[in-house]
Amino acid sequence: MVSDANRLIDLERYPIHRDGAERAAVLAQVRADLARDGCAVVKGFLTPEGIAALTAEAEGVADQGHKSFSRTNPYFTQDDPGLPEDDPRRQFYDRSNAFIPADNFTRDGPLRAVHDFDGFDDFIRDCLEEEKFYRYADPLADVIVNMAETGPGFPWHFDTNNFTVTLAIQNAEGGGAFEYAAGIREGDENFDEVARVLNGTSDRVTVLNLEPGDLQLFRGRYSLHRVAPLTGERPRYVAIFSYVEEPDMVGAPERTKQLYGRTLPIHHERAGQRADEYID
């Protein structure tokens, strides 16, 4: 299995590891897109060889993915009968998904070769223009693969992490578009507009069709988003690299259990240590 990042990343097109006009041009475009709506896509970031290597690695550990079939609201919280029936916190949707936890990807495998490539973190930080920038310290979630098969996909939700970086690896045969309402709760929860997204009356939703090899940067902590329902036999694989604003952050125990099927002692030791007070 190829694990040489120089063969996995299209460094001729995107020389992220060295300063110069080409890197500066990529940064300028990404920053402009992020400023516009909190989402940027670097097309064809992976080489064809890279796409093949990451696909093979994902397929090799697909049986370790935690599959879940449940009904969730956008905040992954329990129902609260004390709220009005039309409150977005009381809107629940079918979810079928699977996350392959980070501890299934070896240090010498292609996924971590991309993540650990000299210059990758610096490039992401420079794209986001964040002074407070740390790798997610969660040993189950710092770099994972989302595996989605035929079904309702991943319904509307907000991310736990402030920044999410993804690599599209393999698309399903049909469906699976990425849909998002940019910055919908930047500053406050904005429940009224969240409700409009959920009931299909909002004009703030963007539909994005990613292709294998595309790198996406997304501010999912503040933007409501979903993966639309999928069809066909082929699973959708997307690698997820997570970054946060504070060091040593890990997922909340309840949500970690929901997403990965298990928790580790570190999740309970650091429970409640968050940099903001948004509902998860």
N, C-alpha and C positions, 0 to 999 in steps of 0.2 A: 504494500500500500504506500502510495506517495505521501511523504510528510515533509518535503522540502518546500518551504513557503515561497521560495523564488520561482517555483514551478506552479504553485497553486494560485498566487495572486498575479494579475496582469500588471506587472511593475513597469513595463514599457509605456503603457497607457496611463497608469496611475503610480508615479514614483513617490509613494508616500514616505519612503525611508530617507529621502534626501531633499534638502532645501533647493529651491530653484523656481523658475517661472512656471514650469508645468505643475508642480505641487501647489504653488500659490493660486493658479487658475482653478484647480479643483476645489481648493478651500473656499475661494470666492463664490463659486457657484453653490456649493453646499451651504455656506453661511447665508446666502441670499434666500435659498429655499427654506431653511429653518426659520429665518426671520419672518418669512411670509406666512407659514402655517405650521411650523413645528415638525415638518417632515421633509427629508431629502433622500434621493436615491442616486447612488453611483452605479450606473449601468455597466454590466459586464466586469465587475470588480474581480471575479474569479476567472481563471482560464478554463477552457474546456476540460483540461486535465484535472484542474482543481475541483470542478463540479463533479466529475466522475469519482474522484477520491473521496470527497465528502459524502457523496451518495452511498458509496460502498461502505463507508464507516457507519453511517446512520443505519443502513440495512442490517449491518452486522450486529448491532445492539438494539434493534427495534423491539426485540422480545423483552427488553428491560424497561420499556416505556410504561409509565403508570397510566393506564386507561381509566377514564372516569366518565360516567354517564349520570348526569344530575340536572337539577334545576337551580340556577343561580341568578341573582340580581347583579347589576353593574358593580356592586361594592363587595360582593362575596360575603354578605352579612345575612343574618337570620331575618325572617319576616318579623315585622313590628306591627301588630294589630292596632296599636295606638295611633298610627299614622293614617292619613286619608288613603282610600283604596287606589287612587290614581297617582300617588307619590311614587317616584322612580325607585325608591328603596323597597317598594312592594311589588315591583314588576319582575317576574321570574321567567326564565327561558331555559329550554332544553340545551344542554351542553354535552357534546361528545368530543373528547380530545385525549391526547396523550402527550406527556412530557417525558423525554428520556433524560434522567438526571445527570448532572455534571460528572459525578464520580464514575460514570461508565465510559468516559472519554480519556484515553491514556495520554500521558505527557508527551509521548513520541508519535501520536496520531495526527492526522491532517487538520482536524478541527482546532486542536490546541496549537498546532504549528502556525496557523493563521493568527490565532489570538495572541500568541507569544512572539510573533514576528517583530523584530526590532523596528520600531517606528509606528506600529499599529496603534498602540494606546495614545501615543503623542499625536498622531493624525486625528484620531477620534476626538481627543481633548481640544485640539486646535479647531476642528470643525464646530464643536459645540461652544467654543469660547468660554469655557468654564474654568474659574480659578479653583473651585472646590470640585475635585474630580478623582474618584477612586473606583477601582474595580470592586464589584459587589463581593463581599467576603463570604457569601453563602456557599458552603462546599457542595450543596446540591443544585445550585442555581447560577453560578458565575458564568458558565457557558454550557448551554443545553441545546437539545434539538426538540422542537415541537413537531409531533407527528399527527396529522389529521387525516382521517379516512372518511368514506361516504357517511354523510349525516349532517346534523345542524351546524357543525363547525364550532367556533368559539364566539358566543354571543357578546353583545355590547359590554364593555368593562373598562376600568382604568388600571394602569400598571402600578405595582408597588414601587418600582424604581423610577427615578426621575428621568433617566435616559435609557433607551433601549436601542441596541444596535443589532440588526439581523442580517443574515445571509440567506437568500432564497436558494435552495438546493434542488428541490424537485417539486413540480406542480402536480396537483391532482388532474385527472382527465377532464374534469369540468368544475366550475365554481371556484370558490376559494379566494375571491377578490378581497383585498384589504380595504376596509371602509373606515373613515375617521371623521370626527368633528373636532377641528383644530382648536386647542386652547379653551375648550368649553368651560373649564372650571379654573382658569388662571385667576387666582385672587379669592374666589369663593366657590361654593359647591354648585351654584347656578342650577338648582333643581328644575326650574321651569323649562329651561332650554334642553336639559337632559331628557325631560319628559317628551319634548317635541321630537327629539331624535328617536326615542324609543317607539313613538306612535307613528313615525314616518312623515311628520309634517315640517321638519326642520329643513332649512335651505343651507345648512352649514356642513353637510356631509360630502366628503370627497371619496371617490371610488378609484382605487389604484390596483392595477394588475402588474404584479412583479414577475420577472422571469428568472430562471435559474442562473445563479452567478451575480445577481444584483445585491448590492450592499445598501441597506436602508438605515438611516438614523431617524429616531422618532422620540418625541417628548410625550410618552404615553401616560405619565403621571397626571397630566392636565388635560389630555385629549381623549374623549370617549372614542372607542374603536372596537372593531370586531373583524373576524374572518367569516365571510359569507359561507353558507352551506356548500358542501362539496359533493361531487358525484363521480362514479367510476371506481375501478378496482385499484388504481395506483394511488398510494398515499402521498400526501403533501409533506415535505420535509423543509423545515426552516430552522437554521441555527440562530440562537439568541445569545448575544454577549451583553452583559448588564453592567452598568456604571451608575454610581450614586454620588451624592454631595457630601457624605460623611464617611469617615473610615469605619471599618469593622461592622457595617450594617449587614444584617441577615433578615430573612423573611420571618413574619409572624408565625408562630406554631400552627395556628388553625389553618391559615392559608397554605402554608408549606405542606401540611397533611393533605389538603384538598388537591393540590397540584401534583405532588410527587408520591403520595401514598405513604409517606413516612416522615419522621423528623429525626434530628440528631440532638444531642445534649446542647449544642451551641444555640439552637433555636429557642430553647427554654431559658438558657442563661441570659440571653440578650433580648428577651421579649419586652416590648414596650419602649425600646430605645429607638425613637424615630426623630427625624429632623422636622417633621411637620405634623399637623393635626388633621389632615384630610382622612375621610373614611376610606378604608382600603377597598 
